[in-house]
C-alpha cells in the first residue's frame, strides 16, 4: 500500500491546471428538458421515459423538429 499507487495519488494529490472560463457546457439532461419544453410537454422527464410508447412518440416529434 505505497504512496505510488494510483488510488492514493488521486485521493491525496493536487489538481493541475485550471477550470475553463465561461459558461458550463450543457449536459445531456439539459438538452432533454429544453426539447420537451419546445414540444410543450412538461413534468418529470424521467417518469415520462418510463412509458416507452409515449417516450418514443415524443422522441420522434422532437427529431422531426430538428430536421430542416
C-alpha positions as CSV (number, residue, x, y, z in Angstrom):
1,X,0.0,0.0,0.0
2,X,2.5,2.5,-1.1
3,X,2.2,6.2,-2.0
4,X,2.9,5.4,-5.6
5,X,-0.4,3.7,-6.2
6,X,-2.9,5.4,-8.5
7,X,-5.7,5.5,-6.0
8,X,-3.5,7.2,-3.4
9,X,-2.3,9.8,-5.8
10,X,-5.9,10.6,-6.8
11,X,-7.2,10.9,-3.3
12,X,-4.2,12.9,-1.9
13,X,-2.8,14.6,-4.9
14,X,-3.4,18.1,-6.0
15,X,-5.0,19.0,-9.3
16,X,-3.0,20.6,-12.0
17,X,-4.4,23.3,-14.3
18,X,-7.5,25.5,-14.1
19,X,-11.1,25.1,-15.0
20,X,-12.1,26.5,-18.4
21,X,-13.5,30.0,-18.4
22,X,-17.0,30.8,-19.5
23,X,-20.4,29.2,-19.2
24,X,-20.6,25.5,-18.3
25,X,-21.2,23.0,-21.1
26,X,-24.8,21.9,-21.5
27,X,-25.4,18.4,-20.2
28,X,-27.4,15.7,-22.0
29,X,-30.2,16.1,-19.4
30,X,-30.4,19.9,-20.0
31,X,-30.9,19.2,-23.7
32,X,-33.8,16.8,-23.0
33,X,-35.5,19.4,-20.8
34,X,-35.2,22.1,-23.4
35,X,-36.5,19.8,-26.2
36,X,-39.5,18.8,-24.1
37,X,-40.4,22.4,-23.3
38,X,-40.3,23.2,-27.1
39,X,-42.8,20.4,-27.7
40,X,-45.0,21.6,-24.8
41,X,-44.5,18.5,-22.7
42,X,-44.0,19.4,-19.0
43,X,-43.4,17.4,-15.9
44,X,-40.7,15.0,-14.9
45,X,-38.9,13.6,-18.0
46,X,-37.7,10.5,-16.1
47,X,-41.3,9.5,-15.3
48,X,-42.2,10.2,-18.9
49,X,-39.4,7.9,-20.2
50,X,-40.9,5.0,-18.2
51,X,-43.8,4.8,-20.7
52,X,-42.0,3.5,-23.8
53,X,-44.7,4.2,-26.3
54,X,-45.3,7.8,-25.2
55,X,-41.5,8.4,-24.9
56,X,-40.9,7.0,-28.4
57,X,-43.7,9.3,-29.8
58,X,-42.1,12.3,-28.1
59,X,-38.6,11.5,-29.4
60,X,-39.9,11.2,-32.9
61,X,-41.7,14.5,-32.6
62,X,-38.6,16.2,-31.3
63,X,-36.4,14.6,-34.0
64,X,-38.8,15.9,-36.7
65,X,-38.5,19.5,-35.3
66,X,-34.7,19.4,-35.5
67,X,-34.6,18.3,-39.2
68,X,-34.9,21.4,-41.5
